[in-house]
């Protein structure tokens, strides 16, 4: 509900403001603040210790430029449609409407493709979830923890847990995932984001940080 209202406000700012640049920049900033709000709430609800909030700011603030571009496309679409409504020639009006629709469709497709850049992260976390929810030491599991931590973590499989995802500076194409089980046991693992069916975890440390 909050996201819907915020996006509606962002769209209203982008389309309603008298000055075009005010609408574009204002709508982009509003969308950026929305993402920052969602990330902040996620951060505050994560189990302590949460890590540095600076990582949230560094990864969110640059997205404002992307949202300004989206607001610019939205504003351009509104202006084209307004001009099209003033056209009296029905043939020209129809051609302009078709061209506008095609342009918006292509822009949405391109943005959607780029928005799926993190699908590999989601896939890796889904595979990790399937292992954490299963009980016992399944030799056929598609997830492999490091040998030095496998024996310690296996008794906690099948119990409730929460995790928080961090960016990592130690490896390209990977993330740090802190897993906290209901009994208080906690470990942080380096998760490769290019994994799909099989997830080989190269490093884990007990606690909230990799060592």
Beta strands, then each sheet from edge to edge (+ up, - down):
strand 1: 143-144
strand 2: 161-167
strand 3: 174-181
strand 4: 186-192
strand 5: 199-200
strand 6: 203-206
sheet 1: 1+ 5+
sheet 2: 2+ 3- 4+ 6-
end
